[in-house]
Amino acid sequence: MITTSSLPLSDRLLALVLRLCGGLAALVLGGIVTVLLVRALPFLVSEGAGIWKSTWQPGQGEYGMAPMIAGSLFVSVLALLLAAPVAILLAAWLRYFAPRLRRPVLAGVELMAGIPSVVYGLWGMLVLVPWINQWVPPGASWLAGSLVLALMIVPLALLVTDAALGQLPLRYQRAGEALALSRVGMLRRVLLPRAAPAIVGGVVLQFGRALGETMAVLMVCGNVVQWPDSVFAPVRTLTANIALEMAYATGDHRVALFASGLLLIAVTGVLLMASWRLRGMSHG
Amino acid sequence: MLSRLQCSLGLMVAVFLAGCGESGSAITVSGSSTIAPLMAELAERYETETGIQVDVQSGGSGRAIADVRQGLADLGMVSRALKEDEQDLEGYLIGRDGIAIIVNSANPVRALSDDQIRAIYTGKTQRWESGPGEGRDITVVHKAQGRSTQELFLAYFQLENSQVQPDQVIGENQQGIKAVAGDPFAIGYVSIGTAIYEAENGTPIRLLPLEGAPASLAVLAQGNYPLARELNLVTHGAVSQPVADFLAFVTRTDMADVYHDYYFLPAVE
């Protein structure tokens, strides 16, 4: 048992600063949730049923958010479906088949992970959207949003997968080699399944990130409130809606946007807990 | 490690304080994103001349009304005429602006009638009917709820927002220009000043005339451009002396050049 009083001064100071930081972070989060709740609750009580409808016309008092909730989920799910296989296969390939390439590629990937999302959005708006437009107009669409998000997710998902594989005990690999398993067989039957909970946990966290992404999505998705009839149709996500309208909203319209922020926090919270569960499994 | 933590903590505190730091003597102006760049420039000149600080925040005409009513801003920038239910506010006309219908410059269309534009925006006309774009779907670019550009556009074409069938909804003028510049089959509408500036600087867009009136500043100045709007500053209640001084400053005749730089027409020439 370590008690703080027996530690040197610098360590006690560090502990104090860390506690302060932790407390501050918790306080800020608590404050955000409280503000959202206080602002949104009266609206949710009086108009709560209305937010599950399909028509969003704040000017006429219609606050249906269902297509935007779906839009957020659709764009993020497709992005994950595009990004996860690429990231997982690339990470496994780098670690077990091309170890020499691993370090330089990871360095590049880390750089990619550090690029601000607006830059991805700008690229999407100026290159990707006109390109899709040539094949299937209008270009700004569910697909464009998912592709841009996928590009943003791949680097982090790759790093998570790489770390998950790196944490596997070396004995699995040794035992596999002793049994003369092929590298592909070993990867498929032993290594990936063992690392799966950690990988999936990391990928779920990326899903939360995709849901929360705002600017890049706002720039490429077209932002039409509707149920998309194909991946080439424009959609509006909840986050884009808040960014587009918050500065201009008053009265109930503004409160409806707070309510949609609350919805987003709830969804992200559920995802976070799922991620903890999955990663807990890999260690326990 | 310790120093890094201290740094980040210090930074957080700094950000916190910056958020709270509102000095009492400064004039706060908030509202229309159309007027904001012009007002920022005027504010800067005012500050160099008098040393009085003027904070300009962008957030739309609706926000301006709410902010001055709640006393959050001394002046509101409203890029339209005041409405019936806004008579509790005092408006000061500082300039004029128009809204231009724009298409991609690869589009051969030279003019559209008001009825044609209405048909396009309500989805009755789905495709371009002539030229290289014949038979291609029209990409209808529309503005998001609450922007005065959108309100004015809807009012002029006598449309309800729910009647419009957009393919893309955008926020700022710049986003609208990029959307049309990147899509040869798109049509959109933005502030006339922004559109003229971008077209002159090589962005591939074309401004369409409205009912025979070319979208130019000269026509706007003659009062012949139909889709025009007022640029107003609004106040609520008693006007303090510093605010009155600033109002007098922005309408001074030697400030006309600043308005022209942003492709607006000053109210006083």
Boltz contact constraints between the chains, C-beta under 6 A:
constraints:
  - contact:
      token1: [A, 14]
      token2: [B, 2]
      max_distance: 6.0
  - contact:
      token1: [A, 17]
      token2: [B, 5]
      max_distance: 6.0
  - contact:
      token1: [A, 57]
      token2: [B, 162]
      max_distance: 6.0
  - contact:
      token1: [A, 58]
      token2: [B, 145]
      max_distance: 6.0
  - contact:
      token1: [A, 59]
      token2: [B, 161]
      max_distance: 6.0
  - contact:
      token1: [A, 125]
      token2: [B, 178]
      max_distance: 6.0
  - contact:
      token1: [A, 130]
      token2: [B, 182]
      max_distance: 6.0
  - contact:
      token1: [A, 133]
      token2: [B, 183]
      max_distance: 6.0
  - contact:
      token1: [A, 137]
      token2: [B, 137]
      max_distance: 6.0
  - contact:
      token1: [A, 137]
      token2: [B, 139]
      max_distance: 6.0
  - contact:
      token1: [A, 138]
      token2: [B, 139]
      max_distance: 6.0
  - contact:
      token1: [A, 138]
      token2: [B, 167]
      max_distance: 6.0
  - contact:
      token1: [A, 138]
      token2: [B, 168]
      max_distance: 6.0
  - contact:
      token1: [A, 140]
      token2: [B, 168]
      max_distance: 6.0
  - contact:
      token1: [A, 222]
      token2: [B, 168]
      max_distance: 6.0
  - contact:
      token1: [A, 223]
      token2: [B, 169]
      max_distance: 6.0
  - contact:
      token1: [A, 224]
      token2: [B, 166]
      max_distance: 6.0
  - contact:
      token1: [A, 224]
      token2: [B, 169]
      max_distance: 6.0
  - contact:
      token1: [A, 234]
      token2: [B, 168]
      max_distance: 6.0
  - contact:
      token1: [A, 244]
      token2: [B, 144]
      max_distance: 6.0
  - contact:
      token1: [A, 244]
      token2: [B, 171]
      max_distance: 6.0
  - contact:
      token1: [A, 245]
      token2: [B, 144]
      max_distance: 6.0
  - contact:
      token1: [A, 245]
      token2: [B, 145]
      max_distance: 6.0
  - contact:
      token1: [A, 247]
      token2: [B, 59]
      max_distance: 6.0
  - contact:
      token1: [A, 247]
      token2: [B, 60]
      max_distance: 6.0
  - contact:
      token1: [A, 247]
      token2: [B, 63]
      max_distance: 6.0
  - contact:
      token1: [A, 248]
      token2: [B, 60]
      max_distance: 6.0
  - contact:
      token1: [A, 248]
      token2: [B, 62]
      max_distance: 6.0
  - contact:
      token1: [A, 248]
      token2: [B, 146]
      max_distance: 6.0
  - contact:
      token1: [A, 250]
      token2: [B, 62]
      max_distance: 6.0
  - contact:
      token1: [A, 250]
      token2: [B, 66]
      max_distance: 6.0
